Amino acid sequence: MSEHSDTFPDLPLVQLPGSNRQSADVIAPAAVPSPEGTAIEVTVVLRRRAGASFDPSVRLGRKEFEATMGADAADVELVTTTLEGLGIRVMSSDIASRRIRISGSAITLGRVFGTHLESVTSRASDGAEVQHRNRSGMLMVPAALDGIVTAVLGLDDRPQARAEFRVAQARAVAVSYTPLDLAEIYNFPPQFDGTGQTIAIVELGGGFARAELDSYFGSLGITGPKVAAIGVDGARNVPGADAAGADGEVLLDIEVAGALSPGADIVVYFAPNTDAGFVDAVSEATHAAITPTAISISWGQSEDAWTAQARHALDQAFVDAASLGITVTAAAGDNGSSDGAADGRNHADFPASSPHVLACGGTSLRASSGRVISETVWNNGAGAGATGGGVSDVFALPSWQKRAGVPASSRGTAGRGVPDVAAVADPSTGYEVLVDGEKKIYGGTSAVAPLWAALVARLAQASGAPFGLLHPRLYELASVAAHENGFRDITAGNNGAFAAGPGWDACTGLGVPDGGALLAALTPPRVPSAA
């Protein structure tokens, strides 16, 4: 089909709700712009079938989920035929996750979705210069697909998220811990190791080498888990290329989860750091042939750095996960109550702010020989790192959090409070890991997400079943006597605008885990059946 400006003169388009995007902070045109005719790949997300509803207390099997919560086959067919008729190649479709992967030139896709794509160099949230496709304003969809298509992701492929970790400066390290030390400090039940469970880890860059993992686990005197890598949207496991960046995140996540749940299988999903890549990685992990017990996510960004359509698409992927019995853990951020924004307002980090994700905050921990000396909110001061936490501006207060004492959001609304749980994240009291051949001390809430994922795997092994959306049970436990509710409350410190105190707070949530008490609370003794 010709790509002349009048290719689709009579194609009626309608706005796609939630697709408005601000232009990136453009510095200049890309140094090496992509040729206009180069094919790019995009993810289209469809609505759920009529009558679909989410009940966190009900776990669905894969076939039942597809039949009740997936896309309607007629919607998939209509979207496919409509886009193919406009010269777009449909590469794949998946009814369960409601995704269609398409390919076309920037010109064709721009015209079909009512936008203009340009190759630019811009500045990412961490200050780095990046080259990507840029768009601004609303997207459009063919009128025939109005209400059917809920998101079009990946047209603009700027970096969507940042890794929530920090490397300790040697002179600043007060004390450090191996994951095994933390298993003792947080009383992980030693009789369980995650056997029979699968932990999925989402990564948006970096890589790992099996030999390095073997070296690390061997140094701890344990046999590590089986670890597999799966590429999503063309990404793959590329170790040794970014020791100070994404490699550090990947190895931290695997080493923490693997040491704390060595009997589990770990599957690492590598995806591009884009809104499409993030959604596709979570969807691929959720709908894998072997359903994971937990998905660990150590990447995030302030809620307002996402388009509404991308936030909704990712949140709905977490609904899929919860429906299938998967517990998703996510880092709450490393930049305090502002989440690194410079507008003077408080911001929650997403995806931690999703009500379908167990948001993981951070502490500063002083312990010796397994005994806690002190544990407070992690806050090393302006620019030096502090646990994220706050109140969502976009997700409403969930029913299970209504008695937690969540304050109003910055907009004065009743929003979802972040985080739910916590563990050590201060790099000056951090984790001993091995990254690209170097022993380093890492911190950040990115370490807390795999720690909690590993604990969930152990507890699921003990209970004989996965937990899915764990929040209602954890918040119900908050009303139980402190020594029985599975948490050690953190009551000292602040993350900027919010201070810790008795019970839930927007710094460390319900507190840090007491694994043995959680085991007793979540897996009550089974009553033998009568003979």
N, C-alpha and C positions, 0 to 999 in steps of 0.2 A: 504494500500500500504506500502511496506517495506521502511524504511528510511536508508537503507544501502547506502554507499557512491556512488554506481553506480545506484541509483534509476532512474536517468534520463540521461543515458549515451549518448543518441542521441538527446537531447533537444537543438536545436539551440537557442542561446540567442543573443540579440543585446543591445547596451548601451541605457539607458534611458537619453535623454538630460536633463541637469540641475540638475541631481541627486547627483552630487559629494558632499560629506560631509566630513568635517574634524573630526577626532576623538575628543571626549570630553577630557577635562583635567582630565584624569584618575588618581585617587589616589591609588586605589587598586581594586582587584576583589570585587564584591558585597559581603557583609557580609553574606547574605542569597541568593545565586544564585537561579534563577528559574530553575526548572527541565527542561532538554532539550526537553522533550516531551510535556510540557505545551502548550496549545493552546493560541495563541495571536491573536489579531484582528487588521486589517490593512484596510486603506481606499485607494481604487484605483480610480483615477479620469480619465475620458475619454475626448476625444476631443469633440468639438461641432459638430453638424451636418453640412454638406456641405451647404455653402451659408449663414451661420449665420453672422450677423453684428450688431453692437451696435450703436444706434442713441440716444444720451442723451435727445433729444427733444421729443422722442416718448415713451409713457408709454404703456407697453403691459399687457394684462390680463394673468392670469395664464395658461390657455389652449393655448393661442396664443404663449406665451413664450415657453412652452414645445415643441410646434410644430415647432418653428423656431430657438430657441436658445439652446435647450436641446441636449442630446445625440441622436444618431441614434439608433433605436431599433435593427438594425442588428449588430451594434458595441457591444451593451450590450449583445446580444446573443452570439457573438463570444468570447468575454472575459469570459463570464460565462462558456460556454462549455469547453474552453481551460483550465481555471483554475481548474474546477471540474475534468477534465480528468487527472490533475496532483496531485489529492488528496487534493485539497484545497476546503474548504466549503464556498460557497457563501451564506452569511447571508441575504443580502438585496441588492436591486438595486433601483436607482431613476433616471429616464430619465431626469427630469427637471434640477436637480443639477449635473447630469453626474457622480454620485458616485456609486461605488459598494463596499459594506462592506464585507470583507472576513475574514476567520479564518483558522489557521493552526499551526502546531508546528514551533518553531524557525528553526529547521533543514530543514523542507520542504520549508518554505517560503524563507529561506536563499538560498536554491539551485535554486528555481524557479526564484528568483530575483537577483541571482548572488552575494550574499554578505554573510558575516559571522557576526552573532550576538553574543555578549558576555555580561554577566551581570557584571556591574562594579559599583564602587563608584567613583563619580567625583565631581568637584567643580563647582557649578553654578555661573552665573554672579554676584550674590549678595554675593558670598563667602560661601554659605551654601553647606554642603555635601549632595549629593543625590544619590540614587541607581536607575539604569535604564539599559535598553538595549543600547548597543553602537555599531555603525558601522562606517566605514570610506570608502572613495572611491566612485566609481560610482555604481549605480544599473544597473541591466540588466532586460530585459523582454523577454518572448518567442517571437521569430521572427515573429510569426503569428500576434502578437499584436503591432508590430512596427508602430508608428505614431498614433495608436488608444489610447493607454494608455499615458497620459501626466504627471501623478504623482503617486507614490506609497508612502503613508505617514503612519507613525506610527511604522515602523519596529524598528527604533531608537526612544525611547520614553523619551529622556532627556527633561527637562523643556525648552519650546520654548520661553516663554515671561515672562516679569516681570510686576508686578502691578505698575502703574505710580503714586504713592501717597507717601506723607510724613506726619508723625505725628509731630505736633509742640511740641517743648519743652516749658513747662509752662513759664519759665523765658524769652523766646524769643518772646512771643506773644505780639504784639503791639496793635492789634485790631482784632476782629473777627466778623463774620457775620452769621446770619441764612440765609437759601436760600430765605426767604421772604424779608430780607433786600436787598439781591442782586437783587431780582425781581424789587424792587423800584429803586435801583441804576442804573440798566441796562434798566429801563423803559419797562419792559415786559408789553404788553397790558393787563390791568386788566380785561377787559370784556371777555377774553377767558381763559380757564383753561385746554385745551386739550381734552375736552369731545368728544367722538367718535373716538379718536385716540388710537393707541397702540404703546408703546415704548418697544423695545426689548433690553435687556442688556446682554452682553456676559461676563461670569465669568469663570475663569480657576482655581477655588478653592473656599474654604470658604462656607459661608451660612448665612441665616437670619432666625429670628424667627418672626412670625407675631405679637406676643404680643409686641415685642420691637419696631417694626415699628409703631404700634398703639400708644405706649407710646411717641415716638418721634413726630409723627404728632400731637398728642393731646397736647403736650407741645407747639406747634406752634399755637394752636387754630384752626386747620383745620382737616377735615376728609381726610385721605390719600387715595391714589388710591387702586384699586384692584390689588394685586400682586400675580402672579403665578410662580411656579418653574418647569422647565422642565429639566430632566437629559439627557445628550448626551453621548454616548459611555461608559455607565456604571457609569458616574459621577452622583452625586446627591447633593441636598441641605443639607449641614452638618454644622449647626450653632454652635457657641460656642467653636470651637476647635482651632481657630487661631486668637485671638483678635488683636495681633500685626501684623498680615499678611493679609491673604486673606479675613478674615471676615471684616476687616476694609475697604477693597476695595468694597466688596459687599454692605455693609451697607451705605457707602458713596455714591455709585452710586444710590442706590434705594432712599435714603433719599433726595438727591439733585434733582433727576428727579421727584420724587413723590411730593415733596413740591412745585416745580415750575410748575408742570403740573398735579395737583391732580385729574383732571377729566379724565385723560387718564388711560387706562389699562396698567400695566407693566408686562412683561413676562421675567423672568430671566432664561437664558440658562446656565446650569452648564456643563462644559466639562473638560476632563483631560488637563493639561497644556503640550500639545504636538502639533506638527504641524498638525497631524490628528485631534486632538480634536478641535483646533482653527478653521480649515476649516469646520469641521462638524457642530460646533456650529453656525457659521455664515450662513451656508447653511440651517440648520434646521430653523433658525429664518427667513431667507429670504423666504423660500418656505412653511412657516406655512399656515394652513388653513385660518387664518386671517392675511393678509399681514400687517406688522407693518408700521407705518409712518416713524419711525426712529429706527436705531440700534446704541446703544452706546457701545463703546469699550474703556476700560481704561487699556489695556494691550498692551505691545509692546516690541520690541527689535531692536537693530541696524540692518540695512538692511543686513549687511554682516554676521550676525549670522543665517541667513536663507539660506536654499538651494534655488537655483533658481526655482526648481519645486514647492516648497512649497509657495514661494512668488507669483509665477504665479497662482497657484491654489487658493490662498486666494484672490488675486487681481481679478481673474475671478469670484469669488463668489460675490465680490462687484459690478462687472458688472451686474451680475444677479439682485442684489438689486436695482441698479439704473434703470435697465430696467423695474422693477416692481413698480417703483415709490417710493422707499425707500431711505431716506437720511441717510448715515452712518457717524457718528461722532467718532473721535478717538483721544486719547491723543498723543501729540507730543513728550512726553518724559520729564524727570525731571533732566537730566544730562548735560544741556547746549549743545553747538555746537558739542562737542565731543561725545555726547550720551553715555558717560561713558567709551569709548574705551581708551586704554593706548598707542595707536600707534602714537599720535601726530597729527592725521588727523581729519577732520570734518566728522561726520556721521549723516545721517538722520535716524529717528526711523520709523520702519515699524510695523503695517500697516498704520500709519499716512501718510507715503510718497506715498501711492497709489494715483494716480490721480482720483480715484473713491471714495475717502474718504474725508470728511471735517476735515482737521487736526486742532487740537485745542491747541494753545499755552497758555502761562501763564503770568500774571502780578502780581505786588505788588500794592495793593490798600489801600489808606487811604481815608476814607469817614466818614461822620458824619451826622446823621439824613437824610440819603438819598442823601446828597450832596457830590460830589467827591472833595476831597482836592488835591489829587495827585494820578496818576496811571502811573507806569513805568514798564519796563521789569522786570520780576522776575529773580533775580540773587543774591543769598546769598553768593556767593564766592565758592572757590574750595571745593568740597566735601559736601557742604551744600545745594545744589540744585539750579537749574536754568532751565528756560524753554528750551525745545528742540527746534530745528529749524535749517534749513540749506537747502541744495540742494541735491536731490537724485542722487546717482551714478548709479541707475538702471532703473529709469523711466524717459522718455524723457519729455521735457518741453511741457505741454499741450497748446493747441491753446488759451484757455481762459486766460492763464497766460503770453502770449507773450509780453504784454504791461505793465507788472507789474514791470519790472526792476529786474528780478531774476538774480543773478550773476551766473557765471559758477560754476560747481561742482568742487570737489577736484580733479577730473580727467580732468578738463578743458572742459567738455561737457555741453551742454544746458540741464539741468535737471529740474525736477519738484521741485518747491520751497515749503518749509514747514515752518510755518503753514499757514493756510488760515485765521483763526480767533483766538480770544483769550478771556480770562476773568481771573479773579483773581485766582492765583494758589499758591502764596507764603504762606507757612504754618504759618508764623508770622503775616499774615493778612488773616487768613484762615476761613474755614467753621466750624460751630458748628454742631457736629453730635453726635449720640449716638451709641456706638459700644460695644456689649456684656455687657450692663449695665453701661458703663462708658461714661460720657460726655467728649468729646475730641475735639481738634481743628485739622483739617486735611487740608493739601494742596496738591499740585501736579496737573499736567495737567489732571490727572484722574478725577478730579472734574469738569473740564471744558467740557469734552465730554458729561456727562449727562445734564449739564446746557444747552448746545446748543441743545441737543436732545429734551429737554423740550420746549425750545423756538420754535424749528421747529414744534413740535406738536401743540403749540398754533397758530402759523401762518398758519399751514395746516387747522386747525379747522376754522380759519377766512376765508381762501381762498376757502374752500370747496373741496380741492383736495390736495394730497401730492405733494412734489416737486421733489423727485428723486435726480438726480445730480444737486445740487444747485449752484455749482461753477460758471458756465457761467453767471448766473444772478447776483451773488454777485460781480464778477469782472467787469461786465458791469456797475454796480452801482458805482464802484470806481471812475469813471470819472464824476459822478454827483456832484453837490455842496455838501460840507462836511456836512451841516446840513440836507441834504436830502438823503444821501446814505446809511443810516442805521448803520453807524459805528462812533465811537469816536476814532480817530487816537491816537496811543501811539507812542510818538516820542523821549522818553528819556530812556536810558539804553542799555544794551547789554547782550548777552548770551554766551559770550566768543569771538568767531571769528566774530560775526555779531552784528551790532548796529542798533538800531531803528532809524527811520527817517520818514519824511513825506511820506504818501502812504504805499504801501505794503513793508514789510521787513521780514527777516528770523528770527524774534523774536516773533512778535505778529501778523503777517500777515496783514490783512486789518484793524485790530483793534478790539475793544470790541464792543458788540452790543448796539445799541439804538433800543430797541424792537419796540417802537412806529413808528420810522422812517422806520424800516424794514417792518413793517406792511403796511405802506402807499406805500412803493416802490414795494413790492412784491404782494400786493393785491389791485390794483387800484380800484377806485369806479366802481361799476357795473352800466352800463347804462340801465335804465328801458326799457323794450321792448314796442313798440308802441301798443296801445290798438287795 
